[in-house]
Each structure stands twice: as C-alpha cells, then as structure tokens.
Amino acid sequence: MRLGSGVFAACCVVIEVLGVAVFLRGFFPVSLRPVSQVQPQPPAPEPAAGTSSNWTQLPPAIFRKVIIMLVDALRDDFVFGSKGVQFMPYTTYLMEKGFAYNFIAEAKPPTVTMPRIKALMTGSIPGFIDVVMNFNSPVLLEDNLIGQAKAAGKRVIFYGDDTWIKLFPKHFVEYDGTTSFFVPDFKEVDDNVTRHLDTVLKREDWDILILHYLGLDHIGHLTGPHSSLIGPKLKEMDYILKKIHISLLSKEKEASLPHLLVLCGDHGMSEAGGHGASSVEEVSTPLLLISSAFHRKMGNLQPPKHVQQTDLAATLAVGLGLPIPKNSVGSILYSVVEKRTMREQLRYLHLNSVQLSRLLQENVPMYEKDPGFQQFKVSEKLHGNWIKLYLEGNNSEVLLNLGKKVLKQYLDALKTLSMSLSKQVAQYDMYSMMITILLLLSTPKALCQNAAFEIPLSSSSFSLLFYLMVLILSAVHVIICTSAERTCFLCSISWLMAVGVMMLISALLCVIVALLTRTFENVRPSAQNPAVSSSGWSELDLLILFGTLGHVLSLGASSFIEEEHQTWYFLINTLCLALGHEMFRSHFLGKDLDHNLAVEQDIQKDAKNVLQYKNDYVDFPETSKIYKTSSSMDLLPKVYEKWLQLASPWFILICCRLLRTLNQTGVQWAHRLDFGHWLTSSDHKIELSVLTCLSLVMIFVLVQRRCSSVSKVAMALGLLGVFCYRAAIGNVLLPWQRDHKALSKGIIEARFVYVFVLGILFTGTKDLLKSQVISADISIKSLGLWDIYNGLVLLAALLLRPHNLPVLVFSLLIQTVMTKFIWKPLKHDAAQVTIMHYWFGQAFFYFQGNSNNIATLDISAGFVGLESFIEVPALFLTVFATYIGPILWAVHLLSFLSSENNRSSAISHASFCYALICSIPVSVYIILVTSLRYHLFIWSVFSPKLLYEGVHLFITATICVFFILMDQTNFIKP
C-alpha cells in the first residue's frame, strides 16, 4: 500500500497524542493510596502502661466557632512586609498585641486554587495533574475536614469561590458562589462575599464560616503584585478582618469557649502576577490564627515560623473536636495547644501520631524501619509510663520532666513522619507509562525525501512479525493485570480495547521495521558508489541537525528546562549567522556574479555593433553613454535588492535582540525589570498607548499587501476595535481621555473585534473550499490561506497584552523579510523552510514572556469578551494566546508553501518534517521524565514542561491535519 508521507506523519502524530494522554494518566495518578474508609475507626485510646485510661474518646473542642478568611493569592510579604504595615494596620496591631499566632505556610506545587483547597481541608498533598483539573473541579471524595464537620452535626456556611461548592456539594447549609475564572472582575467578586457578613455575623445557627475572596488574585493576573490596585484591596481585606474580629469578641462574653479566626492564602503570587509554579513568592503564604485564647506578651513579636500548609487541617480538626482527616500528612501546630494541660497536649499529639503512622503503614511496605515510626513507638511507650505515674497521683518534678521529654519526642516523631509521607507524593502507573513509551518509540524517526511510503502489508514476514508482537504484548498484559493489587489504567479498560491497543503498537512496530529494512537495502548500493555517496550535507543542514539534537539532549537537565528560552535564542541567532554566510557566499563567492558580468559584456558588444551598422552618423561614445544610462537604470533595483538580501539576516538578528529586552522569562533573570515592566507601570501609560497605536498600524501595513479589499477594511476596523478594547479596560488611553480609570469591562469592544475575526476566517474558508472543490486554482487557495492567517493575526492582536504587541509586529516583519529576501533567493527546500519556521515559532513562544513555568500562563486572555466563565471558549482562547508564536509561524509556513507553484509535494513533505521535529523532543523527554521520576525537581520543573509539551503536541497534530487537508496529493493508493 502506498501512503502519502504527509498522511503518514499526521497519523503518527495523532497516535502520539493518544500515547501522551495515556502517559499523563499514568504519570499523574492519585497522590497517596487513601486509608480504607469502609467504617470509621474509633479514636485511639490513650496509652497507659499496665493501667486503663478513661480517655478513650476524642478530646472536646477548643473553639466554639471558626471563621476561615481565605484571600486568594495572598503572599506572605503582603501581610508581614512593608505592604502589611502600610495597608493592613489592624492585622499588624493584632500580631503586635499577641492576639494572633503568625506563620508562613509553605504550599506545594502546583500553586493553583483547587489543589490548595484540597491541601487545606484534607491535609494531603494533591497530585500535579490537579493543575488541569483546576478548571473543572470534581467532587472531593477523600476524607476531609468539611465532611467530618457535617458528620458531627456542625453547620458550615460558605461564601466565595464556587470551587468549594464543586468540591463539597451538599455540605454547606448556606452558600453563595462566585466565578473564580472571570479575571477582569476584582470588585464585585468580593462585594458578593462581603454583603452577607452583616447578617451572618449576627446569627448563632452556624459553627464554621468560610469566606474565599478572589479580588486580589484577579488584580495580580491583570496588573501584577506591584500594581497600584494592590494597596486598596489589602485595605479592604484588613477592614473586613477587623469587622469579623470585633464581632467575634462581642459574642465571647456569652460563649463558654473562645472563637477562632483564620486568615490565610491558598497560594502566593509571582513577580509577573501569576501562580502555579514553585518560586518563593508563589509557595509562601501567610497563616494567622487569631483568638482571645492566645496570650502572648506585648512587644514580643517574633518573625513568623515556617510551617506546611497541610498542617492546618490537623490543627482545625483538633480545635473543633473532630477526627483528623485520615490522609492528612500534616502536624498539629503546637502553638495552638501549648496553653492546655500536659495531659491534653500529649493526647492531641498522640492522636496525630497514630493517624500518621496508620497512613505510613498503608503506603510504605517496610514501615517498621522508618525512623518516624520508630520514634512514634518510643514516644507511645514513654507516654504510657507518664499516664501511669499521672493516674497514680504522682505530682513530683519527675512527672513534669518526663512529660516534657515525651512532648519533645512526639514533636520529633510527627516531624519525621510528616516528611516521610510527603516524599510518597505519587504512585506511578508504570505499566501504562511503559506501554506509552513503546507506542512513542514506534513513531518514525527518520527524515524521508520521498513523497510516499511503501508499506508491505501483504508480506508474509510482516504478518508473522505482527502476530508474534500481538501475542507477546497480550501475554504481558494478562500477566500484569491478573496480578494482585494492580490498579493500572490499561488494566481498568475492557479487554477488547486493550487488544486494540496491542494490535496498534504491533502494527506500528512492524511498519517501522519494514521501513528501516527498505531504507537499509536502498543505502547499501549507494555506499559502494562513491559518486552517489559524495552528495554531502550543507552547512545549514548540519546546523539544523546538531541544533535539534542539542536541544533534545538539553531536556535532561533541570537548569536547561528552566532556561530553555536561552537555547532557542542561541539557535535562531546562530541560524541568522549561517544564513548571512550563505547569502554572502551566494553573491560574492558563487558563479552567479561572474556569469552576470559576462552576459552584460556580451550585450554591450552586440549593442555597439548594431548601432554602428545602422547609424553611421552616431558616435559610439554617445551610444555607450545612452546604453550605460539605461543599463544602470535596469541594474539599480537588482543591486538594491542584492544589498537588502545581504542585510536581511543581520536585520533579523537585531530584531531578535530587541525582543529579548521586552520580557524577562525563565528563572535566573525573571526578577530583573525589563522594558515590559516599564511600559506596564501606571506612570508610562501614555508611552504604552503610543506604542500600541504604532504597533496596530504596523500590523495592518504588514498583512494588507495580499488581502482583498473587503479583508483590508475588516482588518482595519478590527485593529481599531482592539485599541478601543484596551482603552475600555484601562490599559491604554484614548486621545480625549484624561483620567487613567477603566471605562468598562470591554465586552462590547471585544465582541466587535470577534465579528471581524470570524468574518475574515469565513472569507478564507470559503476560498479554500472553492479551491478544493470547485477549481484547483492555486491563487484562490493562496488567498484563502492568507485570509485565515490574517484572521488569526487579528485574534492574536486582541488577546496579547498591549506591551506584547511589538512581539507580533516583529514576528510579521521577520516573516516578510525572510520570505522575500532569504527563502526565495536562496531556494531552500521544504524541509529547511519548515524547520526554520518551527525554530522561530518556538523562539517567539518565549519572546512573548512564556516559559516552562505554570505561573507565566496568562489566563486573563481566556476571558476577553466573555461576561462569565464558559469552559470551551475560555480554554481555546487561553491556549491560543499562549501558543501564538508556534501557531502563526505554522500557518505562515502553509501559506508560503502554497504560493510556490513549483513545489508539488512541498506541503506533504513539510507536514512530515513538522511532525518529525515536534515528535522527537516529546518522545525523548517522556523517556527522560520516566527515568528521572524521583528527581528532586520532578514536580517543580519537569512536570510543568511535560504538560506544555503535551499541549504543544496536540496543537502540532491539529496543524498536521490542516496541512493534509490543504494538500490534494495526499491519498492512499493500493
């Protein structure tokens, strides 16, 4: 069977996408195996050596009411730093007067809302895949504090982020949710929470009140942590905390127990305003426990102690008289119980130690040898001796010293147990991961210059190898899935589907073997013929080869992943130098110049003879002068174009250098101020407005040259709408606008632009269908592709932040220069042009400020023109805004190749090359991640990169399918 190379590549990439999805399912499983919850276990009795204790139930509650005030993206320096002193005076006053215990709670990555809520309420460490589930939170089935409170008959009220309502449905007696993903709103989203306070604080029909404020997080996403909007929002939060605290104090006169007010953040905020990664600013959150039960001397304000965010669940459970969640890895914050009696303190710590030891037994086979478990057993034994002395009525100093010793032993055991359990963050589904690796290795890894592949399906050896592979893989599957305690994903699917997977892998392996065998047979005669084997590779081919291999190898080092932008900057700079050398050699060291000079001398000689023969009266010097004048006029544009061609690589080099100053990315230099920070500051809004206007004009100039008149008008109006949208939301200023305040949410202006985007895309799609169905006119097809490209450019201009519009301008400018002065004059083949497009697309991914860090993901782009969170459009806009560089360069590649009439199979070959250049890094990286799965930075560095690569591979598959649809030469022949 003859299969087009483009179709073959597209099929392989689609299969690779499915393989990566299975790998992600195996790599990001449930964090820890939960303790069995068939029946609730009674609390562990108090240990007593040789005697019986009467403390067999849970200790009574320490606090009557608990209010949790969670401020989204509240990082520690907003409370404990200069901003806290300036904008949160009442909170600072409580800390100075000793009414609060203050901590810095460390949040584990991923630092996004839904996993952090899980950590706060369950005490467990959520899996990294929760960063994806954050957009659609499922019901939390794990044992948690809210569920324990409901089971104990306590009434819980919630107001705020509707993620809580999705995680804990039917758990709240009263609730009012707000949308957490509509980023442009940072006022009403908090007002909808605060408006309930006056009423609910007067009532007595609740035990736990949870408030989740989102405004601070939305400000961070929009303008960053140093925005002028941060201070007023912190003042608002301080005022709300004051109102709550005063209300609680007024009620304590009538209550038998004190109340507890908790101020905390779910995660921090990076210097860019985002979150999701593991920088200090993102993982450091304040934790304040405020109660009249806490007494500390005035003026004894100590720096906050560092604790784990998971410690809050165990602490609140003890404070409310509830069982500690079974899967909690946290320890009780000792400061909360240190004022209780010694027996009560030991009882709290013993219950926490028993819970952690049971969790350790469920997840660690050799738990008896764990240092924390051994310390726990020693502590429990000493605790029993202390109880025996206590029940005997011994009040000597020996009892006090022994109690202090047991207390210290328990605290050490809790710390060690918690650390041991925190390391057990994942149980990998190795079977699914290995099957995926086998599937990915089955994709073709050899560049082919042919337009089609011959797949010998009818060969007997092919059939024999296929059946043998199916039998082997099926046997392995049966052995693994019938063994005890196997929870693999592939074992959970039906046997019919599993056999289908085995057959697919076997078929791909057989195809690769057949292709490699045929390639080896074709190479052997060439090796015997020196004339054939002496073709060699060009310098550009070698650069592309070694650059690709170097990038792939760099993925094995965490530092190179964090600073991957440096790799791409180096590669495109080296590529520009190589193109400059090739251009210089073609103009000055090649044979073209000598040939042109010889032709010019022959023309001059012929012209002289003709003029002398027909016009004897004409003097030759005059004729020579006339000819010289006309010849110079003809040659002037060619000379001018030649020097433009020579200068173009250096011009691109300068553009890339300018782009590097716009956005600092990565980790090492991300803290340094860049031109983008200068532009986005409130003091330079006029400069940003002028730059935005100039950028939009340049975008129109660069894209309108091949547009129809209708598309030109639509493009101009759309770009005008982009500026109006940015002015409406307050990013830029209109000429008649004097204040810097936002005019509206920009909903109407953004939708105005969407109308023109859809109109341009519809025009392009119509031309493409006409060229594919009605006529095979390549000019109509080229025009349709250019209209689609223009529609995507207009959409990119709308979604990009104003200071990033120069990135789009330089991208269009570099594409124009390379098309006219590099690719066409040097006549690069489809593979070289494809890989250059891929390299520049990757570089522009980082030029716009992206990185392999979740925190640089700009989710605000997903809400442009939306009044509320709509999952599919928001997800599409966010992905498109993130991958603008690779998408625009890929579509430009298709448009460029379609305009080349002399390249019949160029699109098919480009599709194959594009699929190849993207699949190699993904396949190798998955193998590296599997081998480094216990690396120290597996969750903070390697896992985010894996998610980015998975999404990029999906985009690549979509692009390859689009390539195939545009190429009519790809079809299957028997």
Secondary structure, 3 states (H helix, E strand, C coil): CEEEHHHHHHHHHHHHHHHHHHHHHHHCCCCCCCCCCCCCCCCCCCCCCCCCCCCCCCCCCCCCCEEEEEECCCCCHHHHCHHHHHHCHHHHHHHHHCCEEEEEEECCCCCCHHHHHHHHHHCCCCCCCHHHHCCCCCCCCCCCHHHHHHHCCCCEEEEEECHHHHHCCCCCCEEEEECCCCCCCCCHHHHHHHCCHHHHCCCCCCCEEEEEECHHHHHHHHHCCCCCCHHHHHHHHHHHHHHHHHHHHHHCCCCCCCCEEEEECCCCCCCCCCCCCCCHHHHEEEEEEECCCCCCCCCCCCCCEEEECCHHHHHHHHHHCCCCCCCCCCCCCHHHHCCCCHHHHHHHHHHHHHHHHHHHHHHCCCHHHCHHHHHHHHHHHHHHHHHHHHHCCCCCHHHHHHHHHHHHHHHHHHHHHHHHHHHCCCCCCHHHHHHHHHHHHCCCCCCCCCCEEECCCCCHHHHHHHHHHHHHHHHHHHHHHCCCCCCCHHHHCCHHHHHHHHHHHHHHHHHHHHHHHHHHHHHHHHHHCHHHHCCCCCHHHHHHHHHHHHHHHHCCCHHHHHCHHHHHHHHHHHHHHHHHHHHHHHHHHCCHHHHHHHHHHHHHHHHHHHHHHHCCCCCHHHHHHHHHHHHHHHHHHHHHHHHHHHHHHHHHHHHHHHHHCCCCCCCCCCCCCCHHHHHHCHHHHHHHHHHHHHHHHHHHHHHHHHCCHHHHHHHHHHHHHHHHHHHHCCCCCCCCCCCCCCCCCCHHHHHHHHHHHHHHHHHHHHHHHHHHHHCCCHHHHHHHHHHHHHHHHHHHHHHCCHHHHHHHHHHHHHHHHHHHHHHHHHCCCHHHHHHHHHHHHHHHHHHCCCCCCHHHCCHHHHHCCCCCCCHHHHHHHHHHHHCHHHHHHHHHHHHHHHCCCCCCCHHHHHHHHHHHHHHHHHHHHHHHHHHCCCCCCHHHHHHHHHHHHHHHHHHHHHHHHHHHHHCCCCCCEC
